[in-house]
Amino acid sequence: MKNITIVGGGLVGSLLAVFLAKRGHRVNVFERRGDPRRTNVYAGRSINLVVSHRGWTALRAAGVHEAVERIVVPVHARMTHDRDGGLTRLPYSIDGRAIHSVSRAELNKVLLSEAEALPNVHLHFNHQCVEVDLDHARCTFRNDVTGSVASIKADVVFGADGAPSAVRQAMMKGRFTFSQTYIEHDYKEIAFPPNADGTPRMDPNCLHIWPRRLFMMMGLANQDGGFTGTLFMPHEGEFSFDTIKDEQDLLRFFEAHFKDAIPLLPDLAEQYFRNPQSSLAIIRCSPWTHRDKVALIGDAAHAIVPFYGEGMNAGYEDCKVLNDLLNAHGDDNWGTVLDAYHKARKPNGDAIADLSLRNFVEMRDLVADPRFILRKKIEGRLQARHPDKWLPLYSQVKFSDIAYADAWNEGLRHDRIMEQVLALPGIEERWESDEVERSALELLDTAR
Ligand SMILES: Cc1cc2nc3c(=O)[nH]c(=O)nc-3n(C[C@H](O)[C@H](O)[C@H](O)COP(=O)(O)OP(=O)(O)OC[C@H]3O[C@@H](n4cnc5c(N)ncnc54)[C@H](O)[C@@H]3O)c2cc1C
């Protein structure tokens, strides 16, 4: 059995600790921040997440799904809020399947407790990794409370330290390909409180979106009846965080664009000016591993924009695939396992980065577009009548284990087919006809 260092005790590091400890390895997790179960390290930046099918697959494989099931809220549909407060509900699947909303802070706490309950896991908070000797799997940590420094040697090191990864920084000193692309949008958390009696003020089983093309807001339910909202806007320009300087600017902006949300946000201004504004970047890098000694996992390997709600799910799938590879090759064969892990996951990390950018456009612009809604209806009908032939891209990503790279290619093929279907004369009136269905299926057989 190996001594394993995991740098980062966030969403992915904590799950990875469970997987590896259950295999019998001795696992030490070093986390830069304090223990979220004892201090409020997530204040104003918790942001709700959705757990999707592949996230659940990994949680189940690690045996922690029951603990997570207790803290989620099922989400069956998107609820679009237009400028006049009009609502459109669009189910995520034709068979009532749900994604699940969860508070990042609560999820992290649950997984840390699951990891800590295993006798061979040791959690070290306030330990920031400041240096990594890749060849010897040795990390140097600074205790941010006491100021002391310790050097820890392991057999294998995992960098689960998120987008700013110190482990990845160390790998960059060698032959390493890296890119980091900021998008123009930043985000800010805005919490929607419940009614005084604890009931929700919006449908809790929907992901609420206010799409406004250049910017958007979304809200996901919490178990206490409230919602965690996120405002996405360019950091500068005409409609941007930069232009909102005071309470009057803010109210004018919300009056013009999110009017129906104002009564739901009694302390909007206080929250807006208190909560931090954060940036969003896509990180691609290669290789994710260094010999049999070091591997990147989760956002450290593939930070993506959050518009498919898949960053954490992708990180959880990394953990599951790694565990499967250990099953296949054995726990003493780390060179082979880490090599296979990189080869299996890197194309999928790239694909989910592309898919997430694509979904940004969909959420921001298209969910308010009648042609897009018509396409969704046609696809829903095709899926209902020919589930073996047509699985919409969203379902492939959120409700299946299909590799992201395969989903991306199939999604592009669907685009080509649906472009032709939507161009059929009178499609608005006859989208439910057998003729339209036949045309789509014929195209499916021929379009490559
Ligand atoms: C607004 C927003 C919404 C999102 N929504 C979703 C969603 O709905 N569904 C989804 O699947 N994903 C979502 N994501 C993505 C998700 O948050 C990330 O993919 C996920 O947090 C990655 O987990 P991680 O453990 O790899 O990294 P992180 O969560 O960033 O955790 C890394 C940990 O490492 C620690 N750390 C960092 N540096 C060091 C160091 N030098 N030494 C020691 N510790 C260190 C950090 O303190 C942190 O605890 C969203 C992201 C954002 C920004």
The ligand as a Tripos MOL2 file, in Angstrom:
@<TRIPOS>MOLECULE
LIG
   53    58     1     0     0
SMALL
NO_CHARGES

@<TRIPOS>ATOM
      1 C1        -20.0090   29.9280  -10.5130 C.3       1 LIG1
      2 C2        -19.6530   28.4760  -10.6220 C.ar      1 LIG1
      3 C3        -20.6480   27.5320  -10.7410 C.ar      1 LIG1
      4 C4        -20.3290   26.1880  -10.8740 C.ar      1 LIG1
      5 N1        -21.3290   25.2720  -11.0170 N.ar      1 LIG1
      6 C5        -21.0300   23.9660  -11.1600 C.ar      1 LIG1
      7 C6        -22.0590   22.9920  -11.2590 C.ar      1 LIG1
      8 O1        -23.2470   23.3140  -11.2220 O.2       1 LIG1
      9 N2        -21.7070   21.6820  -11.3980 N.ar      1 LIG1
     10 C7        -20.4050   21.2860  -11.4720 C.ar      1 LIG1
     11 O2        -20.1570   20.0910  -11.6420 O.2       1 LIG1
     12 N3        -19.3950   22.1870  -11.3680 N.ar      1 LIG1
     13 C8        -19.6820   23.5020  -11.2020 C.ar      1 LIG1
     14 N4        -18.6720   24.4260  -11.0710 N.ar      1 LIG1
     15 C9        -17.2780   23.9610  -11.1540 C.3       1 LIG1
     16 C10       -16.8010   23.4190   -9.8130 C.3       1 LIG1
     17 O3        -16.9140   24.4110   -8.8320 O.3       1 LIG1
     18 C11       -15.3580   22.9860   -9.9450 C.3       1 LIG1
     19 O4        -15.1850   22.1860  -11.0660 O.3       1 LIG1
     20 C12       -14.9580   22.1980   -8.6930 C.3       1 LIG1
     21 O5        -15.0070   23.0340   -7.5690 O.3       1 LIG1
     22 C13       -13.5680   21.6250   -8.8710 C.3       1 LIG1
     23 O6        -13.2100   20.9790   -7.6860 O.3       1 LIG1
     24 P1        -11.6730   20.8470   -7.3070 P.3       1 LIG1
     25 O7        -11.6490   20.1430   -6.0220 O.co2     1 LIG1
     26 O8        -10.9240   20.3290   -8.4830 O.co2     1 LIG1
     27 O9        -11.1960   22.3610   -7.1290 O.3       1 LIG1
     28 P2        -11.6310   23.3880   -5.9890 P.3       1 LIG1
     29 O10       -13.0600   23.2210   -5.6550 O.co2     1 LIG1
     30 O11       -11.1510   24.7150   -6.4460 O.co2     1 LIG1
     31 O12       -10.8020   22.9150   -4.7280 O.3       1 LIG1
     32 C14        -9.4100   23.0720   -4.6730 C.3       1 LIG1
     33 C15        -9.0000   23.0800   -3.2160 C.3       1 LIG1
     34 O13        -7.5900   23.1650   -3.1490 O.3       1 LIG1
     35 C16        -7.2340   24.1390   -2.1840 C.3       1 LIG1
     36 N5         -5.9260   24.6710   -2.5710 N.ar      1 LIG1
     37 C17        -5.6360   25.5090   -3.5870 C.ar      1 LIG1
     38 N6         -4.3280   25.7560   -3.6480 N.ar      1 LIG1
     39 C18        -3.7600   25.0460   -2.6490 C.ar      1 LIG1
     40 C19        -2.4240   24.8920   -2.1870 C.ar      1 LIG1
     41 N7         -1.3930   25.5170   -2.7800 N.pl3     1 LIG1
     42 N8         -2.1940   24.0850   -1.1180 N.ar      1 LIG1
     43 C20        -3.2140   23.4180   -0.5070 C.ar      1 LIG1
     44 N9         -4.5130   23.5510   -0.8980 N.ar      1 LIG1
     45 C21        -4.7780   24.3410   -1.9530 C.ar      1 LIG1
     46 C22        -8.3390   25.1690   -2.2380 C.3       1 LIG1
     47 O14        -8.4160   25.9190   -1.0420 O.3       1 LIG1
     48 C23        -9.5610   24.2770   -2.4560 C.3       1 LIG1
     49 O15       -10.1470   23.8580   -1.2580 O.3       1 LIG1
     50 C24       -18.9740   25.7760  -10.9100 C.ar      1 LIG1
     51 C25       -17.9630   26.7370  -10.7810 C.ar      1 LIG1
     52 C26       -18.2900   28.0860  -10.6390 C.ar      1 LIG1
     53 C27       -17.1900   29.0750  -10.5330 C.3       1 LIG1
@<TRIPOS>BOND
     1     1     2 1
     2     2     3 ar
     3     2    52 ar
     4     3     4 ar
     5     4     5 ar
     6     4    50 ar
     7     5     6 ar
     8     6     7 ar
     9     6    13 1
    10     7     8 2
    11     7     9 ar
    12     9    10 ar
    13    10    11 2
    14    10    12 ar
    15    12    13 ar
    16    13    14 ar
    17    14    15 1
    18    14    50 ar
    19    15    16 1
    20    16    17 1
    21    16    18 1
    22    18    19 1
    23    18    20 1
    24    20    21 1
    25    20    22 1
    26    22    23 1
    27    23    24 1
    28    24    25 2
    29    24    26 1
    30    24    27 1
    31    27    28 1
    32    28    29 2
    33    28    30 1
    34    28    31 1
    35    31    32 1
    36    32    33 1
    37    33    34 1
    38    33    48 1
    39    34    35 1
    40    35    36 1
    41    35    46 1
    42    36    37 ar
    43    36    45 ar
    44    37    38 ar
    45    38    39 ar
    46    39    40 ar
    47    39    45 ar
    48    40    41 1
    49    40    42 ar
    50    42    43 ar
    51    43    44 ar
    52    44    45 ar
    53    46    47 1
    54    46    48 1
    55    48    49 1
    56    50    51 ar
    57    51    52 ar
    58    52    53 1
@<TRIPOS>SUBSTRUCTURE
     1 LIG1         1 GROUP 0 **** ****
